[in-house]
Each structure stands twice: as structure tokens, then as C-alpha cells.
Amino acid sequence: MVYSNWKEQIRKRWGIEIFSNRHLQYKQILWVTRCSKTKNDFKRGIPRDLYGSAVNLFFYRAMEYYRLPYGVLSDKYGLHLEDEKLEYYDIHPSTLCEQDKIKLGELIGQKTKRRGFKTLVIYNNSPLMSYPYFEMLSNSKLNVFFTTRLPFIGKNEPI
């Protein structure tokens, strides 16, 4: 199928909408980003301890500054929440089969709902690098939005 742009592809292929400030009306939003190849040398830890890419570090600063609940989408755990200490792993999303992504998506949905969230926003600087996570999230049974920006952050914010 040919899509007119990446936003249309994300919406039609995975049912994920593009986030805008008008979606801030949703009260219970869990913010997430993708895991990263860049991992710190901790054997176990919270997301900040394990995932150390520039995208992750920017995301943590924003979430902590605004005191927003967050997690990291994980190729092993589905979702690694901000207060969970989990074991280090090294799994690349390209090694996951379709069944793995379905199972991880279901785990993401269950874990998110247990925390009282029905809406999830995934932040990443690259839609293309997010495709494996879109596949997972399409199986989560959540309201899912995607953004390449953290729109509530102004140019003069101290993060």
C-alpha cells in the first residue's frame, strides 16, 4: 500500500494518531520513549540507569521537570516503568518476530492499565526508528499517540 506521508502510514497501518497539544486534555497519559542500544553498565536499574542515548536523556529530563509519569518501551519487558528496577538485557528489535511483538504489546497494555492509564504517548525523534514499537503498541489496546516533539516544552524551558 502506498501512503501519502509517514503520518498517514502510522495512522492507517497501526492505528496510532499524531499527538498535538489538544490531546493534553487526556488526564491520564503515560509518556514513553523507545529503549536504546546505548545502555549503561548497571546490572539492574530504573530506566534512567539502563538506557542512556541522547533521546532517552532528553526525555527523562523533560518528564522529571514536568513531573509526568513515564516509561521506556522495551524489547524484553514490553514496558519499563520509571520506578521499576529491572535486569539489564541486550535484545535488538530486529530480532523480534511477529509473535514477540504481539506478546510485548499485550504486556504494555496490561502494565499500563494496571497503573490506571488508558492513553499512551510515544516520543521519539524518528518515526522510522519507531516502527517496531508501533507494531507492539498496535496490540496494546490503548489509545496511542506519537510525537517527534515534546510539545509542552517551550524554547526557554530549563531542561
DSSP file (Angstrom, degrees, kcal/mol; ACC not computed):
  #  RESIDUE AA STRUCTURE BP1 BP2  ACC     N-H-->O    O-->H-N    N-H-->O    O-->H-N    TCO  KAPPA ALPHA  PHI   PSI    X-CA   Y-CA   Z-CA
    1    1 A M              0   0    0      0, 0.0     2,-0.5     0, 0.0     0, 0.0   0.000 360.0 360.0 360.0 138.7    0.0    0.0    0.0
    2    2 A V        -     0   0    0      2,-0.0     2,-0.3     7,-0.0     3,-0.0  -0.834 360.0-161.5 -98.8 131.1    1.2    3.5   -0.9
    3    3 A Y        -     0   0    0     -2,-0.5     3,-0.1     1,-0.1     4,-0.0  -0.823  21.9-135.3-110.8 150.9    0.8    6.2    1.8
    4    4 A S  S    S-     0   0    0     -2,-0.3     2,-0.3     1,-0.2    -1,-0.1   0.789  84.5 -11.7 -76.1 -26.5    1.0    9.9    1.1
    5    5 A N  S  > S-     0   0    0      1,-0.1     4,-2.0    -3,-0.0    -1,-0.2  -0.972  74.0 -94.6-162.4 171.9    3.2   10.6    4.2
    6    6 A W  H  > S+     0   0    0     -2,-0.3     4,-2.4     1,-0.2     5,-0.2   0.825 119.3  57.5 -66.1 -31.4    4.6    8.9    7.3
    7    7 A K  H  > S+     0   0    0      2,-0.2     4,-2.0     1,-0.2    -1,-0.2   0.918 108.0  46.4 -65.5 -42.8    1.8   10.3    9.5
    8    8 A E  H  > S+     0   0    0      2,-0.2     4,-3.1     1,-0.2     5,-0.3   0.903 111.2  53.2 -64.8 -40.6   -0.9    8.7    7.3
    9    9 A Q  H  X S+     0   0    0     -4,-2.0     4,-2.8     1,-0.2     5,-0.5   0.929 109.0  48.3 -61.0 -45.3    1.1    5.4    7.3
   10   10 A I  H  X S+     0   0    0     -4,-2.4     6,-1.6     1,-0.2     4,-1.5   0.906 115.6  45.1 -61.8 -42.0    1.3    5.4   11.1
   11   11 A R  H  X S+     0   0    0     -4,-2.0     4,-1.2     4,-0.2    -2,-0.2   0.944 120.9  36.3 -68.3 -48.2   -2.4    6.1   11.4
   12   12 A K  H  < S+     0   0    0     -4,-3.1    -2,-0.2     2,-0.2    -3,-0.2   0.865 122.2  42.4 -77.1 -36.0   -3.6    3.6    8.8
   13   13 A R  H  < S+     0   0    0     -4,-2.8    -3,-0.2    -5,-0.3    -2,-0.2   0.893 134.9  11.5 -79.2 -39.9   -1.1    0.8    9.4
   14   14 A W  H  < S-     0   0    0     -4,-1.5    -3,-0.2    -5,-0.5    -2,-0.2   0.464  94.0-117.1-121.1  -3.9   -1.1    0.7   13.2
   15   15 A G     <  +     0   0    0     -4,-1.2     2,-0.5    -5,-0.4   129,-0.4   0.776  65.2 143.3  73.4  25.1   -4.0    2.9   14.4
   16   16 A I        -     0   0    0     -6,-1.6    -1,-0.2    -9,-0.1   129,-0.2  -0.879  37.9-149.1-104.8 125.7   -1.6    5.4   16.0
   17   17 A E  E     -a  145   0A   0    127,-1.9   129,-2.3    -2,-0.5     2,-0.4  -0.504  22.2-105.9 -89.6 159.2   -2.6    9.1   15.9
   18   18 A I  E     -a  146   0A   0    127,-0.2   129,-0.2    -2,-0.2     2,-0.2  -0.732  39.3-123.0 -85.7 131.9   -0.1   12.0   15.8
   19   19 A F        +     0   0    0    127,-3.0     2,-0.3    -2,-0.4   129,-0.2  -0.463  34.5 170.8 -77.2 142.4    0.0   13.9   19.1
   20   20 A S    >   -     0   0    0     -2,-0.2     3,-2.3   127,-0.1     4,-0.2  -0.929  50.5 -94.8-141.2 168.7   -0.8   17.6   19.4
   21   21 A N  G >  S+     0   0    0     -2,-0.3     3,-1.9     1,-0.3     4,-0.2   0.777 118.2  69.3 -57.0 -27.5   -1.3   20.0   22.3
   22   22 A R  G >  S+     0   0    0      1,-0.3     3,-1.0     2,-0.2    -1,-0.3   0.753  90.0  64.0 -64.2 -20.7   -5.1   19.5   22.1
   23   23 A H  G X  S+     0   0    0     -3,-2.3     3,-1.9     1,-0.2    -1,-0.3   0.548  75.6  87.9 -79.0  -6.4   -4.5   15.9   23.3
   24   24 A L  G <   +     0   0    0     -3,-1.9    -1,-0.2     1,-0.3    -2,-0.2   0.635  68.8  80.5 -66.1 -10.6   -3.3   17.3   26.6
   25   25 A Q  G <   +     0   0    0     -3,-1.0     2,-0.3    -4,-0.2    -1,-0.3   0.760  67.3  98.6 -65.2 -24.0   -6.9   17.2   27.7
   26   26 A Y    <   -     0   0    0     -3,-1.9     3,-0.3     1,-0.2    -3,-0.0  -0.523  65.2-159.5 -65.1 124.3   -6.5   13.5   28.3
   27   27 A K  S    S+     0   0    0     -2,-0.3     2,-1.1     1,-0.2    -1,-0.2   0.905  76.4  49.9 -78.7 -42.2   -5.9   13.4   32.0
   28   28 A Q  S    S+     0   0    0      2,-0.0    91,-1.1    88,-0.0    90,-0.9  -0.693  72.2 158.7-104.4  82.9   -4.2   10.0   32.5
   29   29 A I  E     -b  119   0A   0     -2,-1.1     2,-0.6    -3,-0.3    91,-0.2  -0.901  27.2-157.4-107.2 129.0   -1.4   10.0   29.9
   30   30 A L  E     -b  120   0A   0     89,-2.4    91,-2.3    -2,-0.5     2,-0.4  -0.931  15.7-147.8-100.6 125.2    1.6    7.7   30.3
   31   31 A W  E     +bc 121  70A   0     38,-2.1    40,-1.8    -2,-0.6     2,-0.3  -0.771  22.6 174.4 -95.1 135.4    4.6    9.1   28.3
   32   32 A V  E     -bc 122  71A   0     89,-3.0    91,-3.2    -2,-0.4     2,-0.3  -0.943  16.4-171.8-137.4 159.0    7.0    6.6   26.8
   33   33 A T  E     -bc 123  72A   0     38,-1.1    40,-3.3    -2,-0.3    91,-0.2  -0.846  37.3 -87.7-135.5 176.3   10.1    6.5   24.6
   34   34 A R  E     - c   0  73A   0     89,-0.6    40,-0.1    -2,-0.3    96,-0.0  -0.449  39.5-109.3 -85.1 159.1   11.9    3.7   23.0
   35   35 A C        -     0   0    0     38,-1.0     2,-0.3    -2,-0.1    -1,-0.1  -0.191  38.3-134.1 -72.5 178.9   14.8    1.8   24.6
   36   36 A S        -     0   0    0      2,-0.1    16,-0.1     1,-0.1    -1,-0.0  -0.960  20.8-129.4-140.3 155.6   18.2    2.3   23.2
   37   37 A K  S    S+     0   0    0     -2,-0.3     2,-0.9    14,-0.1    -1,-0.1   0.846  95.6  84.5 -66.8 -34.3   21.3    0.4   22.1
   38   38 A T        +     0   0    0     -3,-0.1    14,-2.8    13,-0.0    15,-0.4  -0.602  64.9 169.0 -72.4 107.4   23.3    2.7   24.4
   39   39 A K  B     -F   51   0B   0     -2,-0.9    12,-0.2    12,-0.2    11,-0.1  -0.930  31.1-122.7-123.2 147.5   22.9    1.1   27.8
   40   40 A N        -     0   0    0     10,-2.1     9,-0.0    -2,-0.4    12,-0.0  -0.303  33.5-102.6 -80.8 171.4   24.8    1.9   31.0
   41   41 A D  S    S+     0   0    0     -2,-0.1     2,-0.2    47,-0.0     9,-0.1   0.149  76.8 124.8 -87.0  20.1   26.8   -0.7   32.8
   42   42 A F        -     0   0    0      7,-0.5     3,-0.1     1,-0.1    -2,-0.0  -0.560  53.1-151.2 -77.1 143.5   24.2   -1.3   35.6
   43   43 A K  S    S+     0   0    0      1,-0.3    45,-2.7    -2,-0.2     2,-0.3   0.725  84.8   7.7 -82.0 -23.0   23.1   -5.0   36.0
   44   44 A R  E    S+G   87   0C   0     43,-0.3    -1,-0.3     5,-0.0     2,-0.3  -0.982  83.8 118.8-155.2 144.3   19.7   -3.8   37.2
   45   45 A G  E     -G   86   0C   0     41,-2.4    41,-2.4    -2,-0.3    39,-0.0  -0.987  55.9 -67.2 175.8 177.1   18.0   -0.5   37.4
   46   46 A I    >>  -     0   0    0     -2,-0.3     4,-1.3    39,-0.2     3,-1.2  -0.331  66.8 -89.5 -75.8 168.6   15.3    2.0   36.6
   47   47 A P  H >> S+     0   0    0      0, 0.0     4,-2.6     0, 0.0     3,-0.7   0.886 128.3  56.4 -51.7 -43.4   15.1    3.2   33.0
   48   48 A R  H 34 S+     0   0    0      1,-0.3    -8,-0.0    34,-0.2    34,-0.0   0.827 106.5  52.0 -59.2 -31.1   17.5    6.1   33.7
   49   49 A D  H <4 S+     0   0    0     -3,-1.2    -7,-0.5     1,-0.1    -1,-0.3   0.815 120.6  30.7 -72.6 -30.8   20.1    3.6   34.9
   50   50 A L  H << S+     0   0    0     -4,-1.3   -10,-2.1    -3,-0.7     2,-0.6   0.892 109.9  56.4 -99.4 -46.1   19.9    1.4   31.8
   51   51 A Y  B  <  +F   39   0B   0     -4,-2.6   -12,-0.2   -12,-0.2    -1,-0.2  -0.808  53.8 165.9-101.0 116.7   19.0    3.4   28.7
   52   52 A G        +     0   0    0    -14,-2.8   -13,-0.2    -2,-0.6    -1,-0.1   0.077  21.5 130.2-123.8  26.4   21.5    6.2   28.0
   53   53 A S  S  > S-     0   0    0    -15,-0.4     4,-2.6     1,-0.1     5,-0.2  -0.281  70.5-107.4 -73.0 167.5   21.0    7.5   24.5
   54   54 A A  H  > S+     0   0    0      2,-0.2     4,-2.3     1,-0.2     5,-0.2   0.883 121.9  53.0 -61.5 -38.9   20.6   11.3   23.8
   55   55 A V  H  > S+     0   0    0      1,-0.2     4,-2.3     2,-0.2    -1,-0.2   0.935 111.0  46.6 -61.8 -46.3   16.9   10.7   23.1
   56   56 A N  H  > S+     0   0    0      2,-0.2     4,-2.8     1,-0.2    -2,-0.2   0.928 111.7  50.2 -62.2 -45.6   16.4    8.9   26.4
   57   57 A L  H  X S+     0   0    0     -4,-2.6     4,-2.1     1,-0.2    -1,-0.2   0.904 111.7  47.5 -63.3 -42.0   18.3   11.6   28.4
   58   58 A F  H  X S+     0   0    0     -4,-2.3     4,-2.2     2,-0.2    -1,-0.2   0.930 112.6  50.5 -61.2 -45.3   16.3   14.4   26.9
   59   59 A F  H  X S+     0   0    0     -4,-2.3     4,-2.7    -5,-0.2     5,-0.2   0.920 109.5  49.7 -59.6 -47.1   13.1   12.5   27.5
   60   60 A Y  H  X S+     0   0    0     -4,-2.8     4,-2.8     1,-0.2     5,-0.3   0.925 109.9  51.1 -60.4 -44.5   14.0   11.8   31.2
   61   61 A R  H  X S+     0   0    0     -4,-2.1     4,-2.4     1,-0.2    -1,-0.2   0.924 112.9  45.7 -59.3 -44.3   14.8   15.5   31.8
   62   62 A A  H  X S+     0   0    0     -4,-2.2     4,-2.3     2,-0.2    -2,-0.2   0.938 114.6  46.7 -64.8 -46.6   11.5   16.6   30.4
   63   63 A M  H  X>S+     0   0    0     -4,-2.7     5,-2.6     1,-0.2     4,-0.5   0.908 116.1  44.6 -63.8 -42.0    9.4   14.0   32.2
   64   64 A E  H  <5S+     0   0    0     -4,-2.8     3,-0.4    -5,-0.2    -1,-0.2   0.880 111.5  52.9 -71.7 -37.6   11.2   14.7   35.5
   65   65 A Y  H  <5S+     0   0    0     -4,-2.4    -2,-0.2    -5,-0.3    -1,-0.2   0.927 118.8  35.5 -61.6 -44.8   11.0   18.5   35.1
   66   66 A Y  H  <5S-     0   0    0     -4,-2.3    -1,-0.2    -5,-0.2    -2,-0.2   0.416 108.0-125.4 -90.4   1.3    7.2   18.4   34.5
   67   67 A R  T  <5 +     0   0    0     -4,-0.5    -3,-0.2    -3,-0.4    -4,-0.1   0.923  52.8 159.7  54.1  50.5    6.7   15.5   36.9
   68   68 A L      < -     0   0    0     -5,-2.6    -1,-0.2    -6,-0.2     2,-0.2  -0.807  45.4-110.2-102.6 143.2    5.0   13.4   34.3
   69   69 A P        +     0   0    0      0, 0.0   -38,-2.1     0, 0.0     2,-0.3  -0.487  50.3 167.7 -70.3 139.7    4.6    9.6   34.6
   70   70 A Y  E     -c   31   0A   0    -40,-0.2    12,-2.2    -2,-0.2     2,-0.3  -0.943  22.2-179.8-150.2 169.4    6.8    7.8   32.1
   71   71 A G  E     -cD  32  81A   0    -40,-1.8   -38,-1.1    -2,-0.3     2,-0.4  -0.936  27.2-114.4-156.8 177.0    8.3    4.5   30.9
   72   72 A V  E     -cD  33  80A   0      8,-2.2     8,-2.9    -2,-0.3     2,-0.3  -0.988  28.2-121.8-124.1 130.5   10.5    3.1   28.2
   73   73 A L  E     -cD  34  79A   0    -40,-3.3   -38,-1.0    -2,-0.4     2,-0.4  -0.569  37.0-157.2 -70.8 131.3    9.3    0.6   25.6
   74   74 A S  E  >  - D   0  78A   0      4,-1.6     4,-1.3    -2,-0.3   -40,-0.0  -0.912  28.4-146.0-123.1 137.9   11.5   -2.5   26.0
   75   75 A D  T  4 S+     0   0    0     -2,-0.4    -1,-0.1    16,-0.2    17,-0.1   0.531 107.0  31.4 -74.9  -6.7   12.3   -5.3   23.6
   76   76 A K  T  4 S+     0   0    0     15,-0.1    -1,-0.1    13,-0.1     3,-0.1   0.736 131.1  27.1-112.3 -46.4   12.4   -7.6   26.6
   77   77 A Y  T  4 S-     0   0    0      1,-0.1     2,-1.7    30,-0.0    -2,-0.1   0.537  87.3-133.8 -99.4  -8.6    9.8   -6.4   29.1
   78   78 A G  E  < S+D   74   0A   0     -4,-1.3    -4,-1.6    29,-0.1     2,-0.4  -0.432  88.3  21.7  83.9 -61.7    7.4   -4.5   26.9
   79   79 A L  E     -D   73   0A   0     -2,-1.7     2,-0.7    -6,-0.3    -6,-0.2  -0.987  62.4-163.0-143.3 128.5    7.4   -1.6   29.2
   80   80 A H  E     -D   72   0A   0     -8,-2.9    -8,-2.2    -2,-0.4     2,-0.1  -0.925  24.7-147.1-111.9 104.3    9.9   -0.5   31.8
   81   81 A L  E >   -D   71   0A   0     -2,-0.7     3,-2.1   -10,-0.2   -10,-0.3  -0.336  23.5-107.2 -77.0 155.6    8.2    2.0   34.1
   82   82 A E  T 3  S+     0   0    0    -12,-2.2   -34,-0.2     1,-0.3   -11,-0.1   0.716 117.1  40.3 -55.0 -28.1   10.1    4.9   35.7
   83   83 A D  T 3  S+     0   0    0    -37,-0.1     2,-0.4   -36,-0.1    -1,-0.3   0.324  92.4 104.5-107.1   7.8   10.1    3.3   39.2
   84   84 A E    <   -     0   0    0     -3,-2.1     2,-0.7   -39,-0.0   -39,-0.0  -0.751  58.2-148.7 -93.9 133.2   10.8   -0.3   38.3
   85   85 A K        +     0   0    0     -2,-0.4     2,-0.3   -39,-0.1   -39,-0.2  -0.893  30.5 170.6 -98.0 112.8   14.2   -1.9   38.8
   86   86 A L  E     -G   45   0C   0    -41,-2.4   -41,-2.4    -2,-0.7     2,-0.1  -0.816  35.4 -92.0-122.2 161.5   14.7   -4.5   36.0
   87   87 A E  E     -G   44   0C   0     -2,-0.3   -43,-0.3   -43,-0.2   -44,-0.1  -0.394  43.3-104.1 -72.8 146.3   17.6   -6.6   34.8
   88   88 A Y        +     0   0    0    -45,-2.7     2,-0.3    -2,-0.1    -1,-0.1  -0.312  45.9 173.9 -60.4 149.3   19.9   -5.4   32.1
   89   89 A Y        -     0   0    0      2,-0.1     2,-0.3    -2,-0.0   -13,-0.1  -0.964  29.9-145.1-152.5 165.4   19.4   -7.1   28.7
   90   90 A D        +     0   0    0     -2,-0.3     2,-0.4   -15,-0.1   -53,-0.1  -0.713  39.3 143.8-138.8  85.9   20.7   -6.8   25.1
   91   91 A I        -     0   0    0     -2,-0.3   -16,-0.2     3,-0.0   -15,-0.1  -0.992  36.4-146.4-124.7 128.3   17.9   -7.5   22.6
   92   92 A H    >   -     0   0    0     -2,-0.4     3,-2.1     1,-0.1     4,-0.3  -0.759  19.3-127.5 -93.2 141.3   17.7   -5.7   19.3
   93   93 A P  G >  S+     0   0    0      0, 0.0     3,-1.5     0, 0.0    -1,-0.1   0.776 106.2  67.8 -59.8 -25.2   14.1   -5.1   17.9
   94   94 A S  G 3  S+     0   0    0      1,-0.3    -3,-0.0    -3,-0.0     0, 0.0   0.697  93.6  59.3 -68.2 -16.6   15.2   -6.6   14.6
   95   95 A T  G <  S+     0   0    0     -3,-2.1     2,-0.3     2,-0.1    -1,-0.3   0.544  84.8 100.5 -87.4  -6.6   15.4  -10.0   16.3
   96   96 A L    <   -     0   0    0     -3,-1.5     2,-0.1    -4,-0.3   -21,-0.0  -0.623  62.3-147.9 -83.5 134.4   11.8   -9.9   17.4
   97   97 A C     >  -     0   0    0     -2,-0.3     4,-2.0     1,-0.1     5,-0.2  -0.407  34.6 -95.3 -89.6 174.3    9.3  -12.0   15.4
   98   98 A E  H  > S+     0   0    0      1,-0.2     4,-2.0     2,-0.2     5,-0.2   0.886 125.6  52.9 -58.7 -41.5    5.6  -11.0   15.0
   99   99 A Q  H  > S+     0   0    0      1,-0.2     4,-2.5     2,-0.2    -1,-0.2   0.884 106.9  53.2 -63.0 -38.8    4.5  -13.2   17.9
  100  100 A D  H  > S+     0   0    0      1,-0.2     4,-2.8     2,-0.2    -1,-0.2   0.924 109.4  48.4 -60.4 -44.6    7.1  -11.5   20.2
  101  101 A K  H  X S+     0   0    0     -4,-2.0     4,-2.2     2,-0.2    -2,-0.2   0.854 110.8  50.8 -67.3 -34.9    5.7   -8.1   19.2
  102  102 A I  H  X S+     0   0    0     -4,-2.0     4,-2.2     2,-0.2    -1,-0.2   0.946 112.9  45.7 -65.3 -47.7    2.1   -9.2   19.9
  103  103 A K  H  X S+     0   0    0     -4,-2.5     4,-2.2     1,-0.2    -2,-0.2   0.913 113.7  48.7 -62.1 -43.9    3.1  -10.6   23.3
  104  104 A L  H  X S+     0   0    0     -4,-2.8     4,-2.5     1,-0.2    -1,-0.2   0.891 109.9  52.7 -64.8 -38.9    5.1   -7.4   24.2
  105  105 A G  H  X S+     0   0    0     -4,-2.2     4,-2.3     2,-0.2    -1,-0.2   0.904 108.8  49.4 -61.7 -41.8    2.1   -5.2   23.1
  106  106 A E  H  X S+     0   0    0     -4,-2.2     4,-2.5     2,-0.2    -1,-0.2   0.904 110.7  50.4 -64.2 -40.6   -0.2   -7.2   25.3
  107  107 A L  H  X S+     0   0    0     -4,-2.2     4,-2.8     2,-0.2     5,-0.3   0.908 108.9  52.1 -62.6 -42.1    2.2   -6.7   28.2
  108  108 A I  H  X S+     0   0    0     -4,-2.5     4,-2.5     1,-0.2     5,-0.2   0.937 111.4  47.0 -59.3 -47.0    2.4   -3.0   27.5
  109  109 A G  H  X S+     0   0    0     -4,-2.3     4,-2.4     2,-0.2     5,-0.2   0.927 114.2  46.3 -61.4 -46.6   -1.4   -2.7   27.6
  110  110 A Q  H  X S+     0   0    0     -4,-2.5     4,-2.2     1,-0.2    -2,-0.2   0.934 115.2  45.4 -62.4 -47.5   -1.7   -4.8   30.8
  111  111 A K  H  X S+     0   0    0     -4,-2.8     4,-1.1     2,-0.2    -1,-0.2   0.901 114.0  49.4 -65.2 -41.2    1.0   -2.9   32.7
  112  112 A T  H  <>S+     0   0    0     -4,-2.5     5,-2.1    -5,-0.3     3,-0.5   0.928 112.4  47.1 -63.9 -46.3   -0.3    0.5   31.5
  113  113 A K  H ><5S+     0   0    0     -4,-2.4     3,-1.8     1,-0.2    -1,-0.2   0.860 105.1  59.9 -66.4 -35.7   -3.9   -0.3   32.6
  114  114 A R  H 3<5S+     0   0    0     -4,-2.2    -1,-0.2     1,-0.3    -2,-0.2   0.826 104.5  51.6 -61.0 -29.6   -2.7   -1.6   36.0
  115  115 A R  T 3<5S-     0   0    0     -4,-1.1    -1,-0.3    -3,-0.5    -2,-0.2   0.417 126.2-103.9 -86.7   1.8   -1.2    1.8   36.6
  116  116 A G  T < 5S+     0   0    0     -3,-1.8     2,-0.4     1,-0.3    -3,-0.2   0.648  77.6 130.5  89.9  15.5   -4.5    3.5   35.7
  117  117 A F      < +     0   0    0     -5,-2.1    -1,-0.3    -6,-0.1    -2,-0.1  -0.820  27.8 169.7-105.5 143.0   -3.6    4.7   32.3
  118  118 A K        +     0   0    0    -90,-0.9    25,-2.7    -2,-0.4     2,-0.4   0.457  69.3  62.1-118.4 -13.4   -5.7    4.3   29.1
  119  119 A T  E     -be  29 143A   0    -91,-1.1   -89,-2.4    23,-0.2     2,-0.4  -0.946  60.1-174.3-122.3 136.8   -3.7    6.7   26.9
  120  120 A L  E     -be  30 144A   0     23,-3.0    25,-2.3    -2,-0.4     2,-0.5  -0.987   8.9-160.4-130.4 137.2    0.0    6.4   26.0
  121  121 A V  E     -be  31 145A   0    -91,-2.3   -89,-3.0    -2,-0.4     2,-0.5  -0.982   9.8-154.6-118.1 122.9    2.1    8.9   24.0
  122  122 A I  E     -be  32 146A   0     23,-2.9    25,-2.4    -2,-0.5     2,-0.5  -0.857   8.1-161.9 -98.1 126.4    5.3    7.6   22.5
  123  123 A Y  E     +be  33 147A   0    -91,-3.2   -89,-0.6    -2,-0.5     2,-0.3  -0.911  24.5 144.4-106.0 130.9    8.1   10.2   21.9
  124  124 A N        -     0   0    0     23,-2.0     6,-0.1    -2,-0.5    -2,-0.0  -0.950  49.1-132.3-158.5 149.7   10.9    9.6   19.5
  125  125 A N  S    S+     0   0    0     -2,-0.3    23,-0.1     1,-0.2    -1,-0.0   0.598  95.3  50.4 -78.8  -9.7   12.9   11.8   17.2
  126  126 A S        -     0   0    0      1,-0.1     4,-0.5     2,-0.0    -1,-0.2  -0.961  57.3-165.0-134.8 117.1   12.5    9.3   14.3
  127  127 A P  S >> S+     0   0    0      0, 0.0     3,-1.2     0, 0.0     4,-0.5   0.911  96.7  55.8 -61.0 -40.1    9.2    7.7   13.1
  128  128 A L  G >4 S+     0   0    0      1,-0.3     3,-1.1     2,-0.2    -2,-0.0   0.899 105.1  50.2 -60.6 -42.3   11.3    5.1   11.1
  129  129 A M  G 34 S+     0   0    0      1,-0.2    -1,-0.3     2,-0.1     4,-0.2   0.582 106.9  59.6 -71.6  -8.7   13.2    4.0   14.3
  130  130 A S  G X> S+     0   0    0     -3,-1.2     4,-2.3    -4,-0.5     3,-0.9   0.545  73.0  98.6 -95.5  -9.0    9.8    3.6   16.0
  131  131 A Y  H <X S+     0   0    0     -3,-1.1     4,-2.3    -4,-0.5     5,-0.2   0.869  81.3  51.1 -52.6 -46.2    8.2    1.1   13.6
  132  132 A P  H 3> S+     0   0    0      0, 0.0     4,-1.6     0, 0.0    -1,-0.3   0.874 113.3  47.3 -60.0 -32.4    9.0   -2.0   15.8
  133  133 A Y  H <> S+     0   0    0     -3,-0.9     4,-3.2     2,-0.2    -2,-0.2   0.830 107.2  55.5 -77.8 -32.7    7.3   -0.2   18.8
  134  134 A F  H  X S+     0   0    0     -4,-2.3     4,-2.0     2,-0.2    -1,-0.2   0.911 106.9  52.1 -61.6 -40.8    4.3    0.9   16.6
  135  135 A E  H  < S+     0   0    0     -4,-2.3     4,-0.4    -5,-0.2    -2,-0.2   0.917 112.9  44.1 -61.3 -43.5    3.9   -2.8   15.9
  136  136 A M  H >< S+     0   0    0     -4,-1.6     3,-1.9     1,-0.2    -2,-0.2   0.957 113.3  50.5 -63.0 -50.3    4.0   -3.6   19.6
  137  137 A L  H >< S+     0   0    0     -4,-3.2     3,-1.8     1,-0.3     5,-0.5   0.771  96.8  67.7 -64.3 -27.2    1.7   -0.7   20.6
  138  138 A S  T 3< S+     0   0    0     -4,-2.0    -1,-0.3     1,-0.3     3,-0.2   0.697 103.0  48.4 -66.1 -15.7   -0.9   -1.7   18.0
  139  139 A N  T <  S+     0   0    0     -3,-1.9    -1,-0.3    -4,-0.4    -2,-0.2   0.267  90.1  84.9-102.1   8.8   -1.5   -4.8   20.1
  140  140 A S  S <  S-     0   0    0     -3,-1.8    -2,-0.1     2,-0.1    -1,-0.1   0.666  85.7-135.7 -87.1 -17.2   -1.8   -2.9   23.4
  141  141 A K        +     0   0    0     -4,-0.4     2,-0.3     1,-0.2    -3,-0.1   0.847  64.3 123.6  60.2  35.7   -5.5   -2.0   23.2
  142  142 A L  S    S-     0   0    0     -5,-0.5     2,-0.7   -22,-0.0    -1,-0.2  -0.775  76.4-100.3-115.7 163.2   -4.6    1.6   24.4
  143  143 A N  E     - e   0 119A   0    -25,-2.7   -23,-3.0    -2,-0.3     2,-0.4  -0.800  52.2-167.1 -77.7 118.8   -5.2    5.0   22.9
  144  144 A V  E     + e   0 120A   0     -2,-0.7  -127,-1.9  -129,-0.4     2,-0.3  -0.942  16.2 179.6-121.8 132.9   -1.8    5.6   21.4
  145  145 A F  E     -ae  17 121A   0    -25,-2.3   -23,-2.9    -2,-0.4     2,-0.4  -0.905  13.4-148.4-123.5 154.3   -0.3    8.9   20.1
  146  146 A F  E     +ae  18 122A   0   -129,-2.3  -127,-3.0    -2,-0.3     2,-0.3  -0.957  15.7 176.8-124.2 142.7    3.1    9.5   18.5
  147  147 A T  E     - e   0 123A   0    -25,-2.4   -23,-2.0    -2,-0.4  -127,-0.1  -0.999  29.0-163.2-143.7 146.0    5.2   12.7   18.7
  148  148 A T  S    S+     0   0    0     -2,-0.3     2,-0.3   -25,-0.2   -25,-0.1   0.374  87.3  46.3 -99.4  -0.7    8.6   13.7   17.5
  149  149 A R  S    S-     0   0    0      0, 0.0     3,-0.1     0, 0.0   -25,-0.1  -0.938  80.2-126.2-134.4 156.6    8.5   16.7   19.8
  150  150 A L    >   -     0   0    0     -2,-0.3     3,-2.2     1,-0.1   -27,-0.0  -0.838  33.6-166.2-100.2  92.6    7.5   17.2   23.4
  151  151 A P  T 3  S+     0   0    0      0, 0.0    -1,-0.1     0, 0.0  -130,-0.1   0.665  77.2  62.3 -64.2 -21.6    5.0   20.0   22.5
  152  152 A F  T 3  S+     0   0    0     -3,-0.1     2,-0.7     2,-0.1    -2,-0.0   0.502  84.5  94.4 -81.5  -1.2    4.5   21.4   26.0
  153  153 A I    <   -     0   0    0     -3,-2.2    -3,-0.1     4,-0.0     2,-0.1  -0.817  65.6-154.5 -95.7 116.6    8.2   22.3   26.2
  154  154 A G    >   -     0   0    0     -2,-0.7     3,-1.4     1,-0.1    -2,-0.1  -0.310  30.2-103.0 -82.7 170.2    8.9   25.9   25.1
  155  155 A K  T 3  S+     0   0    0      1,-0.3    -1,-0.1    -2,-0.1    -2,-0.0   0.768 119.8  48.1 -64.5 -25.8   12.1   27.3   23.7
  156  156 A N  T 3  S+     0   0    0      2,-0.0    -1,-0.3     3,-0.0    -3,-0.0   0.264  79.4 127.8-102.8  12.9   13.0   28.9   27.0
  157  157 A E    <   -     0   0    0     -3,-1.4    -4,-0.0     1,-0.1     0, 0.0  -0.408  65.0-123.2 -70.6 147.9   12.4   25.9   29.3
  158  158 A P              0   0    0      0, 0.0    -1,-0.1     0, 0.0    -3,-0.1   0.145 360.0 360.0 -81.7  21.6   15.3   25.0   31.6
  159  159 A I              0   0    0    -97,-0.0   -97,-0.1   -94,-0.0   -98,-0.1   0.500 360.0 360.0 -92.7 360.0   15.7   21.4   30.5
